[in-house]
Amino acid sequence: MTGRAIVAGGGIGGLAAALALHRIGWQATVLERAPEAREIGAGMSQAPNAMRALNALGVGEQARAAGVPTYSAANLRLPDGRHLQRARPGEATPLLAFHRADLHRVLLDAVPAGWVRTGVQVTGVRQDDRAVTVTWNDGEATADLVIGADGIHSTVRRLLWPDAPPPRFLGRTAWLGITSAGDLPGSITMGPGAYFLIHPLGGGRAYWAYVTISPDPGVRYDDEKAAVAHRVRDWHDPIPALVAATPEEAVIHVDIRDLDPLPTYVRGRVALLGDAAHAMSPDRGQGAGQSIEDAVVLAAALADEPTVQDALRRYDTERRPRTQATVRGARADGRRSTSPALHKAMTTMICLVPGPLWRKGLSPDGNATWRWRPPSLPAPPVHG
């Protein structure tokens, strides 16, 4: 089966969906509300499951060239600098760290020219048994399928799932930054009620994130850099130095939210993908990775099934249990990792785990989330 799709959202999930559609011979138009096709934000890491999905899309090699190995999950520390777990020098790591813009560029470069339209704000979706039409600020288009990949505050979800609850504040807030840095291996420092993550990035940069509890959303400061610097002033090096070296305008402050489970990701000829379907907290590093998985599974279903409706039923059946379990797991991990009451018990437990056993859990097949394997997709069609 081939056809035409409209993808709402030109972030990592939307571009992955467009690229997956291209590989199975579909045509697609990506509608991005921003005035230019680029990813904002800071850093992230991708685990083995996401890298396999990128391989299935044909961009695994390019992604690995853009990423940097990070040992954040193997180097666990306390604010005074003591190690709870420590990576061995020269040891392989299954995690790659990226600036979001670098991975976005890998996907954007692989999507056929002319498929992405910017400055387009979706305003409506209507459908019947034969087709689905999307309207926007100055036009409309009709297709066989619409993919809502427009983020946690999805317009497509709001239009077609009007009874879905809004994103849920999780009682935590985060400061993020990217700055020039030396050769850092990556680490997580666990304090009472907070943690500080470091990922190395390409170009001699490092990404950092400070996550802490917050009773209310929307609390902001005149000087966000000073606010986070004060909180980590007594933490071990290089944490205070990384914050100090970050330009004030490059410090991002976000509240952490996720989505409660939807009863379905599908309405007729419309499917939700990525954060629009299952936005999750960052505590398992799976948000973007799960959206890339979504794209591969959806394309495989469209390639195999006789109708769009059959393909979407299969997509919903395969993706909803896994992604909603990941949302629950990330929510629980975040609650534990920032609980002042659990801090001593958690860090003691981590310290008592033998190093080889801890590292075994960080192998490419070390946990159920990372063990996922994608369905195969064909090579993209070649037009003479």
C-alpha positions in Angstrom: 0.0 0.0 0.0 1.2 3.5 -0.9 -0.4 6.8 -0.4 0.0 10.4 0.7 0.3 11.7 4.3 0.3 15.0 6.1 2.6 15.2 9.2 1.8 17.9 11.7 5.1 18.8 13.4 8.6 19.1 12.0 10.5 18.0 15.1 12.5 14.8 15.5 9.4 12.6 15.6 7.7 14.3 12.6 10.9 14.1 10.5 11.4 10.5 11.5 7.8 9.8 10.4 8.4 11.6 7.0 11.6 9.7 6.4 9.9 6.3 7.3 7.1 7.1 4.9 9.6 7.9 2.2 11.3 4.5 2.6 8.0 2.7 2.0 7.1 4.7 -1.1 4.7 7.2 0.4 4.6 10.9 -0.3 4.3 13.3 2.7 4.0 17.0 3.5 5.4 18.1 6.9 3.7 21.2 8.4 5.8 23.0 10.9 4.5 26.0 12.7 7.9 27.5 13.4 9.2 30.0 10.8 12.2 27.7 10.0 12.9 24.0 10.2 15.2 23.7 13.1 15.2 22.1 16.6 15.5 24.2 19.6 16.4 23.0 23.1 19.5 21.5 24.5 21.0 18.0 24.7 19.8 14.4 25.0 21.1 10.9 24.8 19.9 8.0 22.6 19.9 4.5 23.8 20.4 1.3 21.7 16.7 0.9 20.9 16.6 4.4 19.3 19.9 3.8 17.4 18.4 0.6 16.0 15.4 2.6 14.9 17.7 5.2 13.2 19.4 2.3 11.5 16.0 1.1 10.1 15.5 4.6 8.8 18.8 4.5 7.0 20.5 7.3 9.0 22.2 5.3 11.8 25.7 6.0 10.4 25.0 9.7 10.1 23.6 9.8 13.6 26.6 8.1 15.1 28.8 10.6 13.4 26.9 13.4 15.0 26.7 11.9 18.5 29.3 11.5 21.2 29.6 8.5 23.6 28.4 9.4 27.1 29.1 7.5 30.3 26.4 9.3 32.3 24.6 6.2 33.4 27.9 4.5 34.6 29.4 7.5 36.4 27.1 8.1 39.4 28.3 10.6 42.1 27.3 12.4 45.2 27.4 16.2 45.4 30.6 16.0 47.5 32.3 14.2 44.5 32.3 10.6 45.8 31.5 8.0 43.2 28.6 5.6 43.7 29.5 3.8 40.4 32.3 4.5 38.0 32.9 3.7 34.4 36.1 1.9 33.5 38.5 3.8 31.3 38.1 2.6 27.7 34.9 0.7 28.4 32.3 0.8 25.7 29.1 2.7 26.4 25.7 2.1 24.6 24.6 5.7 24.9 25.2 8.5 22.4 24.7 12.1 23.4 23.5 14.8 20.9 22.6 18.4 20.7 19.0 18.1 19.7 19.7 20.3 16.7 22.4 17.9 15.4 20.1 14.9 15.4 17.3 17.0 13.9 19.7 18.0 11.1 20.5 14.4 10.4 16.8 13.6 9.8 16.1 16.8 8.0 18.9 16.2 5.5 17.4 12.7 4.7 13.9 13.9 4.1 13.2 14.6 0.4 13.5 18.3 -0.6 10.3 20.2 -0.6 8.5 18.0 1.9 8.8 20.4 4.9 6.7 23.6 4.9 7.4 26.1 7.7 5.3 28.8 9.3 2.1 26.7 9.0 -0.2 26.5 12.0 -2.7 23.7 11.8 -6.2 24.9 12.7 -8.5 22.0 11.8 -8.8 18.3 10.8 -11.8 16.7 9.2 -12.2 13.3 7.7 -14.5 10.7 6.1 -14.0 7.1 5.1 -11.9 8.0 2.1 -9.6 10.8 3.1 -8.6 13.3 5.7 -8.2 17.1 5.3 -6.0 19.4 7.3 -6.6 23.2 7.3 -4.2 25.8 8.4 -3.8 29.6 8.6 -4.0 30.1 4.8 -4.8 26.8 3.2 -5.7 23.2 3.3 -4.7 19.8 1.9 -6.2 16.4 1.7 -4.4 13.1 2.2 -4.9 9.4 3.0 -3.4 9.8 6.5 -2.6 12.5 9.0 0.2 12.0 11.6 0.0 14.3 14.7 3.6 14.7 15.7 3.2 18.2 17.1 4.4 17.8 20.6 3.1 17.7 24.1 0.7 20.6 23.4 -0.5 19.0 20.2 -3.2 20.8 18.2 -4.1 17.5 16.5 -4.7 15.8 19.9 -6.8 18.8 21.1 -8.9 18.7 18.0 -9.6 15.0 17.8 -9.2 14.0 21.5 -11.1 16.9 23.1 -11.7 15.0 26.3 -8.1 14.1 26.9 -6.6 15.7 30.0 -3.9 18.4 29.6 -0.3 17.6 30.2 0.3 16.8 33.9 2.9 18.7 36.0 5.1 16.2 37.8 6.2 18.4 40.7 9.7 19.0 39.2 11.5 21.7 37.3 14.7 21.7 35.3 17.4 24.1 34.2 19.3 23.1 31.0 22.4 24.5 29.3 25.1 24.0 26.8 28.6 25.4 27.1 32.1 24.9 25.9 33.9 22.3 28.0 36.9 20.0 28.1 36.9 16.3 27.7 34.1 15.2 30.1 32.9 11.5 30.1 29.3 12.2 31.2 27.9 11.7 34.7 24.9 12.0 37.0 25.3 13.5 40.4 22.5 12.6 42.9 21.6 15.0 45.6 18.7 15.1 48.1 15.8 16.3 46.0 17.8 17.0 42.9 20.2 15.6 40.3 22.7 17.1 37.9 23.3 15.4 34.5 26.3 16.0 32.2 26.6 14.8 28.7 29.6 15.5 26.4 28.7 16.9 23.0 30.5 17.4 19.7 32.6 20.5 19.1 34.1 20.6 22.6 30.7 21.3 24.2 28.9 19.8 27.2 25.2 19.7 28.0 24.0 19.9 31.5 20.6 19.6 33.3 19.7 20.3 36.9 16.4 18.7 37.9 14.8 19.4 41.2 11.5 19.3 43.0 9.1 22.2 42.7 5.6 22.5 44.3 4.2 24.7 41.6 4.7 25.1 37.9 5.5 28.4 36.2 7.9 29.8 38.9 10.5 31.8 37.0 13.5 34.1 38.0 14.8 37.3 36.7 18.2 35.6 36.5 17.8 31.9 35.7 21.5 31.3 35.6 22.0 32.8 39.0 19.1 30.7 40.4 20.7 27.4 39.3 24.2 28.5 40.2 23.1 29.2 43.7 21.7 25.7 44.1 24.8 23.9 43.0 27.4 26.3 44.4 28.8 23.6 46.8 28.6 20.7 44.4 31.7 19.0 43.1 33.7 20.2 40.1 33.0 20.7 37.2 29.4 21.4 38.1 29.7 25.0 39.3 32.2 25.8 36.5 29.8 24.4 33.8 27.0 26.6 35.0 29.3 29.7 35.3 30.6 29.1 31.7 27.1 29.0 30.2 25.9 32.3 28.7 22.9 33.6 30.6 20.7 33.6 27.5 21.6 29.9 26.9 20.1 28.7 30.2 16.6 27.2 29.7 14.2 26.7 32.5 11.3 24.2 31.9 8.8 22.5 34.1 8.5 18.7 33.7 5.3 17.3 32.5 4.0 14.1 30.9 0.7 12.8 29.5 -1.8 10.5 31.2 -2.5 7.4 29.1 -4.8 7.9 26.1 -7.3 5.1 25.3 -6.1 5.0 21.7 -3.5 6.8 19.5 -5.8 6.5 16.5 -9.0 8.3 15.3 -10.1 7.2 11.9 -7.3 8.2 9.5 -5.3 10.1 12.1 -2.5 8.8 14.3 -0.7 10.5 17.1 3.1 10.0 17.4 5.8 10.9 19.8 5.1 13.5 22.5 1.6 14.2 21.0 0.7 10.6 22.0 2.9 9.8 25.0 4.9 12.7 26.3 7.2 11.5 29.1 9.6 12.9 31.7 13.3 12.8 30.7 14.3 10.4 33.4 14.7 7.4 31.2 16.1 9.3 28.2 13.4 7.8 26.0 11.3 10.7 24.7 12.8 11.2 21.3 13.8 7.6 21.0 10.2 6.4 21.5 9.0 8.8 18.8 11.6 7.4 16.3 10.4 3.9 17.2 6.8 5.1 16.6 7.8 6.2 13.1 9.4 2.9 12.1 6.5 0.8 13.4 3.9 3.0 11.7 5.7 2.8 8.4 6.1 -1.0 8.6 2.4 -1.4 9.3 1.5 0.8 6.4 3.8 -1.2 4.1 2.3 -4.5 5.2 -1.4 -3.9 5.8 -4.0 -3.7 3.0 -5.7 -0.5 4.3 -4.8 2.6 6.3 -7.3 1.6 9.0 -5.8 -1.8 9.4 -2.3 -0.3 9.6 -3.4 2.2 12.2 -5.0 -0.5 14.3 -1.8 -2.5 14.2 0.3 0.6 15.1 -1.9 1.4 18.1 -1.8 -2.2 19.3 2.0 -2.4 19.0 2.9 1.0 20.3 0.5 2.0 23.0 1.4 -0.6 25.6 5.2 -0.1 25.2 5.1 3.7 25.2 2.7 4.0 28.1 4.7 1.6 30.2 7.8 3.8 29.4 5.8 6.9 30.5 5.0 5.2 33.8 8.5 4.0 34.3 10.0 7.4 33.7 7.5 9.1 36.0 8.4 6.6 38.8 12.2 7.0 38.2 11.9 10.7 38.4 9.9 10.6 41.6 12.5 8.3 43.2 15.5 10.2 42.0 14.4 13.5 43.3 12.8 12.3 46.6 14.7 13.8 49.6 13.2 11.0 51.8 14.6 8.2 49.5 18.0 9.8 48.7 20.0 8.0 51.3 18.4 4.6 50.7 18.8 4.9 46.9 22.4 6.0 46.9 23.3 3.3 49.5 21.7 0.7 47.3 23.5 1.9 44.2 26.8 1.9 46.0 26.3 -1.7 47.2 25.7 -3.1 43.7 29.0 -4.7 42.4 30.5 -2.6 39.6 30.4 -5.5 37.0 26.8 -6.2 37.8 25.9 -2.5 37.4 27.7 -2.3 34.1 26.0 -5.4 32.8 22.7 -3.6 33.2 24.1 -0.9 30.9 24.9 -3.3 28.0 23.0 -2.8 24.8 20.5 -5.5 25.8 20.8 -4.7 29.5 17.1 -3.8 30.1 13.8 -4.4 28.4 13.5 -0.9 27.0 16.9 -1.1 25.3 16.3 -4.7 23.9 13.6 -3.6 21.4 14.2 -4.5 17.8 12.6 -2.6 14.9 10.7 -4.1 12.0 12.7 -3.8 8.7 11.8 -1.1 6.2 12.7 -1.2 2.5 15.3 1.1 1.0 13.8 4.3 -0.3 12.6 4.2 -3.9 14.9 5.4 -6.6 13.3 7.5 -9.3 15.1 7.7 -12.6 
